[in-house]
């Protein structure tokens, strides 16, 4: 059984409780790392400028505290395009666990939640965000 390292734990701790609970279950079955939870104004606007985000501060869900978004990757991560299928596999796994837990999330590989990934123009395969926050 995998578990998060100190850095991933610290990043996950900046997230909404529903995301924390979700990824604590996910990591038990699928080794993964947390890249980012909460994101500062400076970093959000930098990502926007670089084209890595479509939203400026404060519109993104990473900019709330606790963060309503998390960036996570399968571990070990391979950023090579040849391993992109693993990101889709991981995204589907996370979506399935979330559904089983009753957590409504949106994944950056299927923004419109239609289970079709080919229709997405902006792919952010590491991004998971809460849809409904109570």
C-alpha positions as CSV (number, residue, x, y, z in Angstrom):
1,X,0.0,0.0,0.0
2,X,1.4,3.4,-1.0
3,X,1.3,6.5,1.0
4,X,2.1,10.2,0.5
5,X,5.5,11.6,1.3
6,X,5.9,14.7,3.4
7,X,5.8,17.1,0.5
8,X,2.7,15.6,-1.0
9,X,1.0,15.6,2.4
10,X,1.8,19.2,3.0
11,X,0.4,20.2,-0.4
12,X,-2.7,18.1,0.1
13,X,-3.2,19.7,3.5
14,X,-3.9,23.0,1.8
15,X,-7.0,21.4,0.1
16,X,-10.7,21.1,1.1
17,X,-11.4,18.1,3.3
18,X,-13.3,16.3,0.5
19,X,-10.2,16.4,-1.7
20,X,-8.0,15.3,1.3
21,X,-10.3,12.3,2.0
22,X,-10.5,11.4,-1.7
23,X,-6.8,11.3,-2.3
24,X,-6.1,9.5,0.9
25,X,-8.2,6.7,-0.5
26,X,-6.8,7.0,-4.0
27,X,-3.2,6.6,-2.8
28,X,-4.0,3.4,-1.0
29,X,-4.7,1.8,-4.4
30,X,-2.8,3.9,-6.9
31,X,0.6,5.4,-6.0
32,X,0.5,9.1,-6.7
33,X,2.0,12.5,-5.9
34,X,0.4,15.8,-5.1
35,X,1.9,18.6,-7.2
36,X,-0.2,21.5,-5.9
37,X,-3.2,22.4,-3.8
38,X,-3.5,26.1,-2.9
39,X,-1.9,28.4,-5.4
40,X,-0.9,32.0,-4.7
41,X,-2.0,35.0,-6.8
42,X,1.5,35.4,-8.3
43,X,1.7,31.7,-9.3
44,X,-1.9,31.6,-10.7
45,X,-1.3,34.7,-12.9
46,X,2.1,33.3,-14.0
47,X,0.4,30.0,-15.1
48,X,-2.3,32.0,-16.9
49,X,0.4,34.0,-18.7
50,X,2.3,30.8,-19.7
51,X,-1.0,29.2,-21.0
52,X,-1.0,26.6,-18.3
53,X,-4.3,27.9,-16.9
54,X,-7.3,29.5,-18.5
55,X,-8.1,31.6,-15.4
56,X,-6.5,34.6,-13.7
57,X,-6.5,35.1,-10.0
58,X,-8.9,34.9,-8.1
59,X,-11.2,32.9,-10.5
60,X,-9.5,29.5,-10.2
61,X,-10.3,27.0,-7.5
62,X,-6.7,26.6,-6.6
63,X,-6.8,30.2,-5.2
64,X,-9.2,29.5,-2.4
65,X,-8.1,28.4,1.0
66,X,-8.8,25.6,1.5
67,X,-8.1,24.9,-2.1
68,X,-11.0,23.4,-4.0
69,X,-8.6,22.0,-6.6
70,X,-5.6,19.7,-6.6
71,X,-3.0,18.7,-9.1
72,X,-2.0,15.1,-8.8
73,X,0.0,12.7,-10.9
74,X,0.6,8.9,-11.0
75,X,3.9,8.0,-9.3
76,X,6.5,7.8,-10.5
77,X,5.6,10.5,-13.0
78,X,6.7,10.2,-16.6
79,X,6.1,13.5,-18.4
80,X,7.0,11.9,-21.7
81,X,4.2,12.0,-24.3
82,X,4.5,8.3,-24.7
83,X,3.1,7.7,-21.2
84,X,0.1,10.0,-21.5
85,X,-2.3,7.0,-21.4
86,X,-1.3,6.5,-17.8
87,X,-2.6,10.0,-17.0
88,X,-6.0,9.1,-18.5
89,X,-6.0,5.8,-16.6
90,X,-5.2,7.7,-13.3
91,X,-7.9,10.3,-14.1
92,X,-10.5,7.6,-14.6
93,X,-9.5,5.9,-11.4
94,X,-9.8,9.1,-9.4
95,X,-13.2,9.9,-10.9
96,X,-14.4,6.3,-10.0
97,X,-13.2,6.6,-6.4
98,X,-14.8,10.0,-6.1
99,X,-18.1,8.7,-7.4
100,X,-18.0,5.8,-5.0
101,X,-17.4,8.2,-2.2
102,X,-20.1,10.6,-3.3
103,X,-17.6,13.4,-4.0
104,X,-18.5,15.4,-7.1
105,X,-15.3,16.3,-9.0
106,X,-14.4,17.6,-12.4
107,X,-11.2,16.4,-14.1
108,X,-9.0,18.5,-16.5
109,X,-9.1,15.7,-19.1
110,X,-12.9,15.8,-19.3
111,X,-14.1,19.3,-18.4
112,X,-17.7,18.8,-19.5
113,X,-18.0,15.4,-17.7
114,X,-19.4,13.7,-20.8
115,X,-16.9,10.8,-20.5
116,X,-15.5,11.8,-23.9
117,X,-11.9,13.1,-23.7
118,X,-11.2,13.8,-27.4
119,X,-13.6,16.8,-27.4
120,X,-11.4,18.8,-24.9
121,X,-9.3,21.6,-26.4
122,X,-7.5,22.5,-23.1
123,X,-6.2,19.4,-21.4
124,X,-5.0,19.7,-17.8
125,X,-4.6,16.0,-17.0
126,X,-3.3,16.6,-13.5
127,X,-6.1,18.8,-12.4
128,X,-9.1,17.7,-10.2
129,X,-11.6,20.1,-8.7
130,X,-14.6,20.0,-6.5
131,X,-17.9,20.7,-8.4
132,X,-20.2,21.2,-5.4
133,X,-18.8,22.5,-2.1
134,X,-21.1,22.7,0.9
